[in-house]
Protein backbone atom coordinates (compact mmCIF):
# COMPACT_ATOMS: atom_id res chain seq x y z
CA UNK A 1 0.00 0.00 0.00
CA UNK A 2 1.37 3.32 -1.04
CA UNK A 3 0.62 6.43 0.90
CA UNK A 4 -0.36 9.55 -0.83
CA UNK A 5 1.94 12.56 -0.39
CA UNK A 6 -0.78 14.52 1.38
CA UNK A 7 -1.28 11.80 3.97
CA UNK A 8 2.48 11.41 4.45
CA UNK A 9 2.99 15.11 5.16
CA UNK A 10 0.06 15.10 7.57
CA UNK A 11 1.60 12.20 9.54
CA UNK A 12 5.05 13.79 9.67
CA UNK A 13 3.82 17.22 10.83
CA UNK A 14 4.05 16.40 14.57
CA UNK A 15 7.59 15.07 14.13
CA UNK A 16 8.56 18.17 12.17
CA UNK A 17 7.11 20.40 14.89
CA UNK A 18 8.93 18.41 17.58
CA UNK A 19 12.30 18.88 15.88
CA UNK A 20 11.62 22.55 15.18
CA UNK A 21 10.75 23.14 18.86
CA UNK A 22 13.78 21.15 19.99
CA UNK A 23 16.05 23.19 17.74
CA UNK A 24 14.48 26.43 18.98
CA UNK A 25 14.98 25.41 22.63
CA UNK A 26 18.63 24.59 21.94
CA UNK A 27 19.19 27.93 20.17
CA UNK A 28 17.46 29.84 22.97
CA UNK A 29 19.53 27.88 25.51
CA UNK A 30 22.79 28.91 23.84
CA UNK A 31 21.75 32.56 23.65
CA UNK A 32 20.56 32.53 27.28
CA UNK A 33 23.83 30.92 28.37
CA UNK A 34 25.82 33.62 26.57
CA UNK A 35 23.81 36.26 28.47
CA UNK A 36 24.42 34.44 31.75
CA UNK A 37 28.15 34.21 31.06
CA UNK A 38 28.17 37.95 30.25
CA UNK A 39 26.60 38.58 33.65
CA UNK A 40 29.18 36.39 35.41
CA UNK A 41 32.07 38.09 33.63
CA UNK A 42 30.77 41.55 34.48
CA UNK A 43 30.42 40.52 38.13
CA UNK A 44 33.95 39.08 38.47
CA UNK A 45 35.88 40.76 35.68
CA UNK A 46 36.93 37.44 34.17
CA UNK A 47 35.46 34.07 33.26
CA UNK A 48 35.72 31.29 35.82
CA UNK A 49 34.04 28.06 36.83
CA UNK A 50 30.55 29.03 38.12
CA UNK A 51 30.78 26.45 40.92
CA UNK A 52 34.31 27.47 41.96
CA UNK A 53 35.12 31.17 41.36
CA UNK A 54 38.77 30.53 42.30
CA UNK A 55 39.19 28.26 39.29
CA UNK A 56 39.69 30.32 36.13
CA UNK A 57 38.59 28.83 32.82
CA UNK A 58 39.12 29.73 29.21
CA UNK A 59 35.99 30.78 27.37
CA UNK A 60 35.44 28.79 24.19
CA UNK A 61 32.67 27.52 21.97
CA UNK A 62 32.95 24.09 23.61
CA UNK A 63 32.53 25.71 27.04
CA UNK A 64 29.41 27.61 25.93
CA UNK A 65 27.90 24.41 24.49
CA UNK A 66 28.84 22.41 27.59
CA UNK A 67 27.20 24.99 29.86
CA UNK A 68 24.14 24.99 27.57
CA UNK A 69 23.81 21.22 27.95
CA UNK A 70 24.61 20.48 24.31
CA UNK A 71 27.29 18.40 22.66
CA UNK A 72 30.43 20.04 21.31
CA UNK A 73 29.43 19.11 17.76
CA UNK A 74 26.02 20.79 17.85
CA UNK A 75 27.11 23.94 16.03
CA UNK A 76 29.09 22.05 13.40
CA UNK A 77 25.86 21.18 11.63
CA UNK A 78 25.23 23.46 8.66
CA UNK A 79 21.69 24.14 9.81
CA UNK A 80 23.17 26.07 12.74
CA UNK A 81 25.73 28.04 10.74
CA UNK A 82 24.15 31.41 11.57
CA UNK A 83 24.14 30.63 15.29
CA UNK A 84 27.73 29.37 15.07
CA UNK A 85 28.80 32.69 13.52
CA UNK A 86 26.91 34.57 16.22
CA UNK A 87 28.72 32.61 18.97
CA UNK A 88 32.08 33.08 17.20
CA UNK A 89 31.56 36.85 17.04
CA UNK A 90 30.57 36.91 20.72
CA UNK A 91 33.69 34.93 21.68
CA UNK A 92 35.89 37.17 19.52
CA UNK A 93 34.46 40.23 21.25
CA UNK A 94 35.27 38.77 24.67
CA UNK A 95 38.75 37.70 23.64
CA UNK A 96 39.41 41.16 22.21
CA UNK A 97 38.43 42.76 25.52
CA UNK A 98 40.58 40.12 27.28
CA UNK A 99 37.94 39.34 29.93
CA UNK A 100 37.68 35.70 29.02
CA UNK A 101 41.32 34.77 28.58
CA UNK A 102 42.88 32.42 31.11
CA UNK A 103 45.94 34.63 31.23
CA UNK A 104 44.02 37.60 32.59
CA UNK A 105 41.91 35.52 34.95
CA UNK A 106 45.06 33.93 36.39
CA UNK A 107 46.53 37.41 36.82
CA UNK A 108 43.32 38.60 38.49
CA UNK A 109 43.48 35.57 40.76
CA UNK A 110 47.12 36.32 41.61
CA UNK A 111 46.18 39.93 42.33
CA UNK A 112 43.35 38.78 44.57
CA UNK A 113 45.67 36.38 46.40
CA UNK A 114 48.31 39.07 46.96
CA UNK A 115 45.59 41.46 48.16
CA UNK A 116 44.32 38.86 50.62
CA UNK A 117 47.86 38.05 51.81
CA UNK A 118 48.48 41.74 52.51
CA UNK A 119 45.14 41.98 54.35
CA UNK A 120 46.13 38.97 56.49
CA UNK A 121 49.50 40.60 57.28
CA UNK A 122 47.76 43.81 58.38
CA UNK A 123 45.23 41.91 60.48
CA UNK A 124 47.98 39.82 62.04
CA UNK A 125 49.97 42.90 63.03
CA UNK A 126 46.82 44.50 64.49
CA UNK A 127 46.08 41.31 66.41
CA UNK A 128 49.64 41.29 67.79
CA UNK A 129 49.28 44.88 68.98
CA UNK A 130 45.93 44.02 70.59
CA UNK A 131 47.48 41.04 72.37
CA UNK A 132 50.31 43.21 73.72
CA UNK A 133 47.82 45.83 74.88
CA UNK A 134 45.64 43.14 76.47
CA UNK A 135 48.64 41.69 78.28
CA UNK A 136 49.58 45.14 79.67
CA UNK A 137 45.99 45.74 80.82
CA UNK A 138 45.79 42.28 82.41
CA UNK A 139 49.04 42.96 84.32
CA UNK A 140 47.61 46.30 85.48
CA UNK A 141 44.37 44.60 86.61
CA UNK A 142 46.34 41.92 88.49
CA UNK A 143 48.43 44.60 90.24
CA UNK A 144 45.32 46.59 91.21
CA UNK A 145 43.60 43.47 92.57
CA UNK A 146 46.73 42.67 94.61
CA UNK A 147 46.77 46.25 95.97
CA UNK A 148 43.09 45.97 96.94
CA UNK A 149 43.76 42.67 98.76
CA UNK A 150 46.72 44.20 100.61
CA UNK A 151 44.66 47.24 101.69
CA UNK A 152 41.79 45.04 102.90
CA UNK A 153 44.12 42.70 104.73
CA UNK A 154 45.81 45.60 106.50
CA UNK A 155 42.45 46.61 108.01
CA UNK A 156 42.82 50.30 107.22
CA UNK A 157 39.86 50.49 104.82
CA UNK A 158 36.34 49.19 105.22
CA UNK A 159 35.49 46.89 102.30
CA UNK A 160 32.57 47.49 100.01
CA UNK A 161 31.78 43.86 99.34
CA UNK A 162 31.84 40.82 101.60
CA UNK A 163 35.13 40.38 103.38
CA UNK A 164 36.79 37.08 103.97
CA UNK A 165 37.34 36.28 107.60
CA UNK A 166 40.59 34.81 108.74
Secondary structure as GFF3:
##gff-version 3
##sequence-region A 1 166
A	DSSP	alpha_helix	5	44	.	.	.	ID=ss1
A	DSSP	beta_strand	48	49	.	.	.	ID=ss2
A	DSSP	beta_strand	52	56	.	.	.	ID=ss3
A	DSSP	alpha_helix	61	68	.	.	.	ID=ss4
A	DSSP	three_ten_helix	74	76	.	.	.	ID=ss5
A	DSSP	three_ten_helix	78	80	.	.	.	ID=ss6
A	DSSP	alpha_helix	81	97	.	.	.	ID=ss7
A	DSSP	alpha_helix	102	154	.	.	.	ID=ss8
###
